[in-house]
């Protein structure tokens, strides 16, 4: 009997069993895509590290269920208004909305149990945006007056039972985070005054995007000289749960500066030593890749191995004969092919280059670019430090390569495409792994040494 009781209690209090589905639907006038994307919480925080891709029907309507252990926001940016549109969802509840995609924020209307909560969020965000566009500097008194006005609206909705406890409590904090961050930016408020008003480390606040804006303004107002100093102070004042997500948010924001800040690469390494969330690391790399590539370029010289050839008489067999006795890894790419260039980013190219050191392997870069982009091709070869044999092929030679790897020249064909020729000049893998496959590629190449 005791065992059965314990089992029932475990089932009742298991977080997995508490997870319910929030129902979310929309009708989108003047929307002509088959999909719409929404950012969803990661680790309960409003950092846009996770996205869901939602199918939109031919009548421009969608319906989606989202697994949620607790209430929170999902969202998406509206490029026209500059507002990040937030949708409040709760497990077991439904939210619907209708809007004209050409004027998303101003035409949106809500339906369902969560309509009032979402209307309040939309109204607050629109009014905040309008006030921020004013040139008038807001005093500390102005800021707290605005917080009080939003609190009054929230209280009224709460007393009318139009919004839940969780929404009411979070939006009270959201209001403070937003307006106090404005006070820190304008120097109407000091960090010392803020500490007396708010808990700096708030796990409840993680659900609010404005909490991260507030933290960034707060630590900036403390006049930290370096990024390392800023994160050291953050480590002293924030719990690990808050610190991890703030660090990610702040690195992303810092990476958006027009100036390439190579210190962010050191900061990323420090972050990785303390935290190891692969979803967050992948998210950060998306923003840091430009900095990583430039850092790699600056520290990697162009070598005599770099050879650029444009020759219609140079066949695939000529290339194989030229390097007979060496394992050849062919990379078919073009300057207009984004997936091709992604494979040449530092994240994949640097470890691949390190693997190739002292190995009997030669990379052959086969470009499909036409004559009028010759200058662009040559520049990209140099910028990406393709220190190997590079050839820009004619259509005729390109068809020969396709036939060589067993692809009908008339059939659809996608790049990037990779293939391997062994030391004896024999094709041994017509569809080889790519650099982003890492160890899978290295093991494949190692078979032919």
C-alpha positions as CSV (number, residue, x, y, z in Angstrom):
1,X,0.0,0.0,0.0
2,X,2.8,2.4,0.9
3,X,4.6,1.8,-2.5
4,X,1.3,2.5,-4.3
5,X,0.9,5.8,-2.4
6,X,4.5,6.8,-3.2
7,X,4.0,6.0,-6.9
8,X,0.8,8.1,-7.0
9,X,2.6,11.1,-5.3
10,X,5.5,10.8,-7.8
11,X,3.1,10.9,-10.7
12,X,1.3,13.8,-9.3
13,X,4.4,15.9,-8.6
14,X,6.5,14.9,-11.6
15,X,7.1,18.1,-13.6
16,X,6.6,16.1,-16.9
17,X,3.0,15.3,-15.9
18,X,2.3,19.0,-15.0
19,X,3.1,20.1,-18.6
20,X,0.0,21.1,-20.5
21,X,-0.7,22.5,-23.9
22,X,-1.4,26.1,-24.6
23,X,-3.6,26.6,-27.7
24,X,-2.6,29.4,-30.0
25,X,-4.2,30.4,-33.3
26,X,-4.2,33.3,-35.7
27,X,-5.8,34.8,-38.8
28,X,-3.3,36.9,-40.9
29,X,-4.7,39.2,-43.6
30,X,-2.2,40.0,-46.4
31,X,0.2,37.2,-45.3
32,X,1.6,35.2,-48.2
33,X,4.0,32.7,-46.7
34,X,3.5,29.1,-45.8
35,X,5.1,29.5,-42.3
36,X,5.4,31.9,-39.4
37,X,8.1,31.7,-36.7
38,X,7.7,32.4,-33.0
39,X,10.4,32.6,-30.3
40,X,9.6,30.4,-27.3
41,X,11.2,30.4,-23.8
42,X,14.4,28.5,-23.1
43,X,15.0,27.5,-19.5
44,X,12.0,29.6,-18.6
45,X,13.7,32.7,-19.9
46,X,12.7,35.3,-22.5
47,X,16.0,34.8,-24.5
48,X,15.1,34.0,-28.1
49,X,17.3,30.9,-28.4
50,X,14.4,28.6,-29.4
51,X,12.1,29.0,-32.4
52,X,9.0,27.1,-33.6
53,X,8.0,27.0,-37.2
54,X,4.2,27.1,-37.6
55,X,2.5,26.1,-40.8
56,X,0.0,28.6,-42.2
57,X,-2.9,27.3,-44.3
58,X,-3.9,28.6,-47.7
59,X,-6.6,30.8,-46.0
60,X,-3.8,32.5,-44.0
61,X,-4.8,30.9,-40.7
62,X,-2.8,28.8,-38.3
63,X,-3.5,26.7,-35.2
64,X,-0.7,25.5,-32.9
65,X,-0.5,23.8,-29.5
66,X,2.6,24.5,-27.4
67,X,3.8,22.4,-24.5
68,X,4.2,24.6,-21.4
69,X,5.0,23.7,-17.8
70,X,4.1,27.3,-16.7
71,X,2.8,30.5,-18.1
72,X,5.0,32.8,-20.1
73,X,5.6,34.8,-23.3
74,X,6.3,33.7,-26.8
75,X,7.1,36.4,-29.4
76,X,8.3,37.7,-32.7
77,X,9.8,41.0,-33.9
78,X,7.8,43.4,-36.1
79,X,10.3,45.0,-38.4
80,X,7.8,47.8,-39.5
81,X,7.1,49.2,-36.0
82,X,10.3,48.2,-34.3
83,X,8.3,46.5,-31.5
84,X,8.9,43.0,-30.3
85,X,5.4,41.5,-30.3
86,X,4.8,39.4,-27.2
87,X,2.0,36.9,-26.7
88,X,1.1,35.7,-23.2
89,X,0.2,32.0,-23.0
90,X,-0.9,29.8,-20.1
91,X,-1.1,26.0,-20.0
92,X,-4.6,24.7,-20.7
93,X,-5.8,28.1,-22.0
94,X,-6.4,29.4,-25.6
95,X,-5.4,32.6,-27.3
96,X,-6.5,33.7,-30.8
97,X,-5.6,36.8,-32.7
98,X,-6.4,38.5,-36.0
99,X,-4.3,41.1,-37.8
100,X,-3.4,42.8,-41.1
101,X,0.2,41.7,-41.7
102,X,0.9,45.1,-43.4
103,X,0.2,46.8,-40.1
104,X,0.7,44.0,-37.6
105,X,0.9,45.9,-34.3
106,X,-1.8,48.5,-34.9
107,X,-4.5,46.2,-36.3
108,X,-4.1,43.2,-34.0
109,X,-7.1,42.0,-31.9
110,X,-7.3,39.1,-29.5
111,X,-9.9,36.5,-28.6
112,X,-10.1,33.6,-26.0
113,X,-9.4,33.4,-22.3
114,X,-6.2,35.3,-22.6
115,X,-7.5,38.2,-24.7
116,X,-7.4,40.9,-21.9
117,X,-3.9,40.0,-20.8
118,X,-2.6,40.2,-24.4
119,X,-4.4,43.5,-25.1
120,X,-2.8,45.0,-22.0
121,X,0.7,43.9,-23.1
122,X,0.2,45.3,-26.6
123,X,-1.2,48.6,-25.3
124,X,1.7,49.0,-22.8
125,X,4.3,48.2,-25.4
126,X,2.8,50.6,-28.0
127,X,2.6,53.4,-25.4
128,X,6.1,52.8,-24.2
129,X,7.4,53.0,-27.8
130,X,5.6,56.3,-28.3
131,X,7.0,57.8,-25.1
132,X,10.5,56.7,-25.9
133,X,10.4,58.4,-29.3
134,X,9.8,61.7,-27.5
135,X,12.8,63.9,-27.0
136,X,11.8,64.8,-23.5
137,X,14.0,63.4,-20.8
138,X,12.0,61.6,-18.1
139,X,12.8,62.4,-14.5
140,X,12.7,59.8,-11.7
141,X,9.3,61.2,-10.7
142,X,8.1,60.7,-14.3
143,X,9.3,57.2,-14.4
144,X,7.6,56.2,-11.1
145,X,4.4,58.0,-12.2
146,X,4.4,55.8,-15.4
147,X,5.0,52.7,-13.3
148,X,2.1,53.7,-11.1
149,X,-0.2,54.3,-14.1
150,X,0.5,50.8,-15.5
151,X,0.0,49.3,-12.1
152,X,-3.4,50.9,-11.8
153,X,-4.5,49.3,-15.2
154,X,-3.1,45.9,-14.1
155,X,-4.9,46.1,-10.8
156,X,-8.2,46.9,-12.4
157,X,-7.9,44.0,-14.8
158,X,-6.9,41.7,-11.9
159,X,-9.8,42.8,-9.7
160,X,-12.2,42.1,-12.6
161,X,-10.6,38.6,-12.8
162,X,-9.7,39.3,-16.5
163,X,-6.1,38.3,-15.9
164,X,-4.4,35.5,-13.9
165,X,-2.2,35.9,-10.8
166,X,0.9,34.9,-12.7
167,X,0.3,37.5,-15.4
168,X,-0.5,40.2,-12.9
169,X,2.6,39.6,-10.8
170,X,5.0,39.3,-13.8
171,X,3.7,42.4,-15.5
172,X,4.1,44.5,-12.3
173,X,7.8,43.5,-12.5
174,X,7.9,44.0,-16.2
175,X,6.7,47.6,-15.8
176,X,9.4,48.4,-13.2
177,X,12.1,46.7,-15.3
178,X,11.2,48.7,-18.4
179,X,10.9,52.2,-16.9
180,X,13.8,51.8,-14.5
181,X,16.0,50.7,-17.3
182,X,15.1,53.9,-19.1
183,X,16.0,55.9,-15.9
184,X,19.4,54.1,-15.8
185,X,20.1,54.9,-19.5
186,X,19.2,58.6,-19.0
187,X,21.0,58.8,-15.6
188,X,17.7,59.9,-14.0
189,X,18.3,56.9,-11.6
190,X,21.6,55.6,-10.2
191,X,22.4,51.9,-9.6
192,X,22.4,52.5,-5.9
193,X,18.8,53.9,-6.1
194,X,17.7,51.0,-8.2
195,X,19.1,48.4,-5.7
196,X,16.8,50.0,-3.1
197,X,13.8,49.6,-5.4
198,X,14.3,46.1,-7.0
199,X,15.9,42.8,-6.4
200,X,18.7,42.7,-9.1
201,X,18.6,38.9,-9.3
202,X,15.1,37.7,-10.0
203,X,14.3,34.2,-11.4
204,X,10.7,35.3,-11.8
205,X,11.9,38.2,-13.9
206,X,13.5,35.8,-16.4
207,X,10.2,35.5,-18.2
208,X,10.2,39.2,-19.1
209,X,12.3,40.4,-22.0
210,X,12.5,43.8,-20.3
211,X,14.3,42.2,-17.3
212,X,17.3,41.5,-19.6
213,X,17.1,45.1,-20.9
214,X,17.1,46.3,-17.3
215,X,20.1,44.2,-16.3
216,X,22.1,45.4,-19.3
217,X,21.3,49.0,-18.4
218,X,22.1,48.4,-14.8
219,X,25.6,47.0,-15.3
220,X,26.4,49.6,-17.9
221,X,25.5,52.3,-15.4
222,X,28.0,50.8,-13.0
223,X,30.7,52.1,-15.4
224,X,32.5,48.8,-15.8
225,X,35.7,49.3,-17.9
226,X,35.7,45.9,-19.7
227,X,33.4,43.1,-20.5
228,X,35.3,40.8,-18.1
229,X,34.7,43.3,-15.3
230,X,31.0,43.5,-16.2
231,X,30.5,39.8,-16.1
232,X,32.6,39.5,-12.9
233,X,30.2,42.0,-11.2
234,X,27.2,40.2,-12.7
235,X,28.5,36.9,-11.2
236,X,28.6,38.5,-7.8
237,X,25.1,39.8,-7.9
238,X,23.1,37.3,-9.9
239,X,22.2,33.6,-9.3
240,X,23.6,31.1,-11.7
241,X,20.2,30.7,-13.4
242,X,19.9,34.4,-14.0
243,X,23.6,34.9,-14.9
244,X,23.6,32.2,-17.6
245,X,20.7,33.8,-19.5
246,X,21.8,37.4,-19.0
247,X,25.3,36.5,-20.2
248,X,23.8,35.1,-23.4
249,X,21.5,38.1,-23.9
250,X,24.3,40.6,-23.3
251,X,26.9,38.9,-25.6
252,X,24.3,38.9,-28.4
253,X,23.6,42.6,-27.8
254,X,27.3,43.4,-27.7
255,X,27.8,41.5,-31.0
256,X,25.4,43.8,-32.8
257,X,27.7,46.8,-32.5
258,X,29.1,48.2,-35.8
259,X,32.6,47.7,-34.3
260,X,33.9,44.2,-34.3
261,X,34.8,43.4,-30.6
262,X,37.2,40.5,-30.5
263,X,37.0,40.5,-26.7
264,X,33.7,38.8,-27.2
265,X,35.5,35.6,-28.3
266,X,37.3,35.5,-24.9
267,X,34.0,36.2,-23.2
268,X,32.5,33.3,-25.0
269,X,35.2,31.0,-23.9
270,X,34.7,32.1,-20.3
271,X,31.0,31.5,-20.7
272,X,31.7,27.9,-22.0
273,X,33.8,27.2,-19.0
274,X,31.0,27.9,-16.6
275,X,27.9,26.8,-18.6
276,X,27.5,24.2,-21.3
277,X,24.0,24.6,-22.8
278,X,24.4,23.6,-26.5
279,X,21.2,25.4,-27.5
280,X,22.5,28.6,-26.1
281,X,26.0,28.1,-27.5
282,X,24.5,27.5,-31.0
283,X,22.4,30.6,-30.6
284,X,25.4,32.7,-29.7
285,X,27.6,31.5,-32.5
286,X,25.0,32.8,-35.0
287,X,25.8,36.3,-33.7
288,X,29.5,35.8,-33.3
289,X,30.3,34.1,-36.6
290,X,31.3,37.4,-38.3
291,X,33.7,38.2,-35.5
292,X,35.1,34.7,-35.5
293,X,35.6,34.7,-39.2
294,X,37.4,38.1,-39.2
295,X,39.6,37.0,-36.3
296,X,40.6,33.8,-38.1
297,X,41.3,35.8,-41.3
298,X,43.5,38.3,-39.5
299,X,45.5,35.5,-37.8
300,X,45.7,33.1,-40.8
301,X,48.1,34.2,-43.6
302,X,47.6,33.5,-47.3
303,X,50.2,30.8,-48.1
304,X,51.9,29.7,-51.3
305,X,49.5,26.7,-51.2
306,X,46.7,29.0,-52.5
307,X,46.4,28.5,-56.2
308,X,43.6,30.1,-58.4
309,X,42.9,28.6,-61.8
310,X,40.5,29.6,-64.5
311,X,41.1,27.2,-67.5
312,X,38.5,25.6,-69.7
313,X,41.0,22.9,-70.7
314,X,41.6,21.8,-67.1
315,X,39.4,18.6,-66.7
316,X,38.6,16.7,-63.6
317,X,41.1,14.0,-64.7
318,X,43.7,16.7,-65.1
319,X,43.2,17.7,-61.5
320,X,43.4,14.1,-60.3
321,X,46.6,13.5,-62.2
322,X,48.2,16.7,-61.0
323,X,47.8,15.5,-57.4
324,X,48.1,11.7,-57.8
325,X,49.6,10.2,-54.7
326,X,47.5,12.5,-52.4
327,X,44.0,11.9,-51.1
328,X,41.7,14.6,-52.7
329,X,38.7,16.1,-51.0
330,X,36.6,18.0,-53.5
331,X,34.4,20.9,-52.4
332,X,31.9,22.1,-55.0
333,X,30.7,25.6,-54.1
334,X,29.8,29.1,-55.4
335,X,30.0,32.6,-54.0
336,X,26.2,32.9,-54.1
337,X,25.6,29.6,-52.2
338,X,25.0,30.5,-48.5
339,X,25.1,26.9,-47.3
340,X,28.5,26.5,-49.1
341,X,29.9,29.5,-47.3
342,X,28.5,28.4,-44.0
343,X,30.7,25.3,-44.3
344,X,33.7,27.5,-44.7
345,X,33.0,29.5,-41.5
346,X,35.6,29.4,-38.8
347,X,33.5,27.1,-36.6
348,X,34.0,24.3,-39.1
349,X,37.0,25.4,-41.2
350,X,39.4,25.9,-38.3
351,X,39.1,22.4,-36.8
352,X,39.2,20.9,-40.4
353,X,42.4,22.8,-41.1
354,X,43.9,21.6,-37.9
355,X,43.0,18.0,-38.8
356,X,44.6,18.4,-42.2
357,X,48.0,19.4,-40.8
358,X,50.6,16.8,-41.8
359,X,48.0,14.7,-43.5
360,X,48.3,13.4,-47.1
361,X,45.1,15.3,-48.1
362,X,44.5,18.1,-50.6
363,X,41.3,20.1,-50.7
364,X,40.2,21.0,-54.2
365,X,37.7,23.9,-54.3
366,X,35.6,23.7,-57.4
367,X,33.7,27.0,-58.0
368,X,30.6,27.1,-60.2
369,X,30.8,30.9,-60.5
370,X,30.4,32.5,-64.0
371,X,32.9,34.9,-65.5
372,X,31.3,38.2,-64.4
373,X,31.8,37.3,-60.7
374,X,35.4,36.4,-61.2
375,X,36.7,39.3,-59.1
376,X,34.2,38.4,-56.3
377,X,35.3,34.7,-56.4
378,X,39.0,35.7,-56.2
379,X,38.4,38.0,-53.3
380,X,36.3,35.4,-51.3
381,X,39.0,32.8,-51.8
382,X,41.5,35.2,-50.2
383,X,39.1,36.4,-47.5
384,X,38.2,32.9,-46.4
385,X,41.8,31.7,-46.6
386,X,41.2,28.8,-49.0
387,X,44.9,27.9,-48.9
388,X,44.7,25.1,-51.5
389,X,43.9,24.5,-55.1
390,X,41.0,26.6,-56.4
391,X,39.5,26.4,-59.8
392,X,36.5,28.2,-61.4
393,X,34.9,25.8,-63.9
394,X,33.1,26.4,-67.1
395,X,29.6,24.8,-67.6
396,X,31.2,22.1,-69.8
397,X,33.7,21.1,-67.1
398,X,31.0,21.3,-64.4
399,X,28.9,18.8,-66.4
400,X,32.0,16.5,-66.6
401,X,32.4,16.6,-62.8
402,X,28.7,15.7,-62.4
403,X,29.1,12.7,-64.7
404,X,32.2,11.7,-62.9
405,X,30.4,11.4,-59.6
406,X,27.5,9.6,-61.2
407,X,25.0,12.5,-61.5
408,X,23.0,13.0,-64.7
409,X,23.8,16.5,-65.9
410,X,20.1,17.0,-66.7
411,X,19.0,16.0,-63.2
412,X,18.5,18.5,-60.3
413,X,21.7,19.1,-58.4
414,X,22.4,20.9,-55.2
415,X,25.6,22.4,-53.7
416,X,27.6,22.2,-51.5
417,X,28.6,18.7,-52.7
418,X,31.7,16.9,-51.6
419,X,33.5,13.8,-52.9
420,X,36.8,11.9,-52.2
421,X,39.4,10.5,-54.6
422,X,42.1,8.2,-53.2
423,X,45.8,8.3,-53.7
424,X,45.5,6.0,-56.8
425,X,43.1,8.4,-58.5
426,X,40.0,6.4,-57.9
427,X,36.7,7.9,-56.8
428,X,35.9,6.3,-53.4
429,X,33.1,8.5,-52.1
430,X,30.8,10.4,-54.4
431,X,28.8,12.0,-51.7
432,X,31.2,12.6,-48.8
433,X,30.6,14.2,-45.4
434,X,31.0,17.9,-45.2
435,X,33.2,20.0,-42.8
436,X,30.4,20.6,-40.4
437,X,30.1,16.8,-39.9
438,X,33.5,17.0,-38.0
439,X,34.7,13.6,-36.8
440,X,32.5,11.8,-39.4
441,X,34.4,13.5,-42.2
442,X,37.8,13.0,-40.5
443,X,37.2,9.3,-40.1
444,X,36.1,9.0,-43.7
445,X,39.3,10.7,-45.0
446,X,41.5,8.7,-42.6
447,X,40.4,5.5,-44.4
448,X,42.4,6.5,-47.5
449,X,45.7,7.6,-45.9
